[in-house]
Amino acid sequence: IVQIELQQFGEDTATLFDRAVREAVAGNARGIILDLRNNPGGFLDAAIRISGEWINDDVIVFERTAGAEDQAFRANGKGRLAGIPTVVLVNKGSASGSEIVAGALQDHKAATIVGEQTFGKGSVQDYEQFPDGSALKLTIAQWLTPDKRSIQKLGITPDIMVVLTPEDYNANRDPQLAKALDILK
């Protein structure tokens, strides 16, 4: 069982994830744990590429803007992890890109989502800086899962709810990871 933790979706995330996928496939992984806990998101293209390792040539996320048709963003990965049992760990710190990945894998039934309700950051924002130093951040769209569930304010509800309590944390216990391992046995 291979455990991959993604702390954010940055510029180098897709490249590093590709390396982890190659190692998992070469090692004949019989299960994947994708840990997206406390991942605040990042680059949309990285979230789409990572989702594409499970979902080949299908919708990962829709962007909904007022007065326009929903725009579909499709997988552009290689589908190398398709068919490998996968658990995605999430919590209230999982936001934006993490929710896009978790929602896509959940809707396509490519993974079991375990943990706590995610943050609910499903908005697309435009940022404009003005010459006087002030700025305006304007919400221009929202993200929807492939089944067109809104992420904004609602987040992603895990398939299996497992809370990590302060007592667990202080005792160095991780019941979410333990549940993932139990599912993949």
C-alpha positions in Angstrom: 0.0 0.0 0.0 1.4 3.3 -1.1 0.7 6.5 0.9 1.1 9.8 -0.9 0.7 13.1 1.0 0.1 16.3 -1.0 0.5 19.4 1.0 -0.5 21.8 -1.8 -1.0 21.9 -5.6 2.1 23.9 -6.6 4.2 24.3 -9.7 6.2 21.1 -9.1 3.4 18.9 -7.6 2.4 17.2 -10.9 6.1 16.3 -11.6 6.6 15.0 -8.1 3.3 13.1 -8.2 4.3 11.5 -11.5 7.4 10.1 -9.8 5.3 8.7 -7.0 2.9 7.1 -9.5 5.7 5.5 -11.4 7.1 4.0 -8.2 3.7 2.8 -7.1 3.0 1.1 -10.5 6.5 -0.4 -10.7 6.1 -1.8 -7.1 2.7 -3.3 -8.0 0.8 -1.3 -5.4 -2.3 -3.0 -4.3 -3.7 0.1 -2.7 -3.2 3.9 -2.6 -3.8 6.3 0.2 -3.9 9.9 -1.0 -3.6 12.2 2.0 -5.1 15.6 1.2 -5.6 16.7 4.8 -4.8 20.3 5.4 -4.1 20.8 1.7 -5.3 24.4 0.9 -5.3 23.8 -2.8 -3.3 25.7 -5.4 -3.0 25.3 -9.2 -6.1 24.0 -10.9 -4.1 22.3 -13.7 -2.1 20.3 -11.1 -5.4 19.1 -9.4 -6.7 18.1 -12.9 -3.5 16.2 -13.8 -3.4 14.4 -10.5 -7.1 13.4 -10.8 -6.3 12.2 -14.3 -4.2 9.4 -12.9 -7.5 7.7 -11.8 -9.9 9.2 -14.3 -9.0 8.9 -18.0 -10.5 11.4 -20.4 -13.6 12.4 -18.4 -14.8 15.5 -16.5 -12.9 16.4 -13.4 -14.6 19.7 -12.5 -17.1 22.2 -14.0 -16.7 25.9 -13.7 -20.0 27.7 -13.5 -20.3 31.4 -14.3 -23.4 33.6 -14.2 -25.2 33.6 -17.5 -23.0 31.0 -19.2 -22.9 27.3 -19.8 -20.9 25.3 -17.3 -17.4 24.8 -18.7 -16.0 21.2 -18.3 -12.4 20.6 -17.4 -11.5 17.1 -18.5 -8.8 14.7 -17.3 -5.5 14.9 -19.1 -3.6 12.3 -17.1 -2.6 8.8 -18.0 -5.0 6.8 -15.9 -2.2 4.7 -14.5 -3.9 4.3 -11.1 -7.3 3.4 -12.5 -8.5 0.2 -10.9 -6.2 0.4 -7.9 -8.2 0.6 -4.7 -7.8 4.1 -3.4 -8.7 6.0 -0.2 -8.5 9.8 -0.1 -8.0 11.4 3.4 -9.6 14.8 3.9 -10.4 17.2 6.7 -11.7 20.7 7.3 -8.3 22.0 6.1 -8.7 20.4 2.7 -9.8 23.1 0.4 -10.1 24.2 -3.3 -7.9 21.9 -5.4 -8.1 19.2 -2.7 -11.8 19.3 -2.9 -11.7 19.2 -6.7 -9.7 16.0 -6.6 -11.7 14.4 -3.8 -15.0 15.3 -5.5 -13.9 14.0 -8.9 -12.6 10.7 -7.5 -15.8 10.3 -5.4 -18.2 11.1 -8.2 -16.4 8.7 -10.6 -16.3 6.1 -7.8 -12.5 5.9 -8.2 -11.8 6.3 -4.4 -13.4 6.1 -1.0 -13.2 9.4 0.8 -12.4 9.1 4.5 -12.2 11.8 7.2 -14.1 15.0 7.9 -16.2 17.5 5.9 -13.9 19.6 3.8 -13.6 23.4 3.9 -15.9 24.4 1.1 -13.7 26.7 -1.0 -15.2 26.2 -4.4 -15.1 29.7 -5.8 -13.1 31.1 -8.7 -11.7 34.6 -7.9 -10.3 37.3 -10.0 -7.7 39.6 -8.3 -7.1 43.1 -9.5 -4.4 45.4 -8.0 -4.8 49.1 -8.5 -2.0 51.8 -8.9 -2.8 53.2 -5.4 -1.9 49.9 -3.8 -5.5 48.8 -3.1 -6.9 45.6 -4.6 -10.2 43.9 -5.4 -10.9 40.2 -5.2 -14.0 39.4 -7.0 -15.7 36.0 -7.1 -16.5 35.3 -10.8 -17.4 31.6 -10.8 -17.8 28.4 -8.7 -16.5 24.9 -8.9 -18.8 21.9 -9.3 -17.9 18.2 -9.1 -18.5 16.0 -12.2 -22.0 15.2 -10.8 -22.5 19.0 -10.6 -22.4 19.2 -6.8 -21.3 22.7 -5.6 -18.1 22.7 -3.5 -18.6 26.3 -2.4 -19.5 26.6 1.3 -20.7 22.9 1.3 -17.4 21.1 0.8 -17.1 17.4 0.2 -18.8 15.0 2.5 -16.6 11.9 3.1 -18.0 8.5 2.3 -16.8 7.4 5.8 -16.7 10.1 8.5 -13.8 9.6 10.9 -12.9 12.5 13.2 -9.4 13.1 14.4 -9.8 14.4 17.9 -7.3 16.5 19.9 -6.9 13.5 22.2 -6.0 11.4 19.2 -3.5 14.0 18.0 -1.9 14.4 21.5 -1.6 10.6 21.8 0.0 10.4 18.3 -3.0 8.3 17.0 -4.4 8.7 13.5 -7.8 7.0 13.2 -8.3 8.3 9.7 -5.2 6.6 8.4 -6.0 3.5 10.4 -9.5 3.4 8.7 -7.8 3.8 5.3 -5.5 0.9 5.9 -8.4 -1.2 7.2 -10.3 -0.5 4.0 -7.4 -1.4 1.8 -6.6 -4.7 3.6 
